Amino acid sequence: MIKLLRPQNAKELFNPLHASLRYVVERILGTLKARFRILLQPMYYDLETEALPVGALCCWHNFIAREGGTVDGLQEEEEEVEGK
């Protein structure tokens, strides 16, 4: 039987939470890159400007998901990228 240890201090608690959050962020960015191929190319702007299209594409992704996943054939493109 595997015994799970509880964190004894703030550092021990931070590490698994940080790893979990990083995994979620990487998964979100992977999903966005699969759907919006423009994100595969580097952007050469300051950080504030680069954040704007990423936030807009997150909103667009959520809209597409809420409306059934088919806006201008994006679902078909996503399936091709993911190899479904």
QUIZI-V689519 format. One record per backbone hydrogen bond with DSSP energy under -0.5 kcal/mol. CO is the residue of the C=O (numbers start at 1). NH is the residue of the N-H. If there is no record, write none. Layout:
# QUIZI-V689519
CO&NH + CO&NH
This chain:
# QUIZI-V689519
2&4 + 9&13 + 10&14 + 11&15 + 12&16 + 13&17 + 14&18 + 15&19 + 16&20 + 17&21 + 18&22 + 19&23 + 20&24 + 21&25 + 22&26 + 23&27 + 24&28 + 25&29 + 26&30 + 27&31 + 28&32 + 29&33 + 30&34 + 31&35 + 32&36 + 35&37 + 36&39 + 37&40 + 38&41 + 46&50 + 47&51 + 48&52 + 49&52 + 49&53 + 50&54 + 51&55 + 52&56 + 53&57 + 54&58 + 55&59 + 56&60 + 57&61 + 58&62 + 59&63 + 60&64 + 61&65 + 62&66 + 63&67 + 64&69 + 65&68 + 69&71 + 71&74 + 73&77 + 74&78 + 75&79 + 76&80 + 77&81 + 78&82 + 79&83 + 79&84
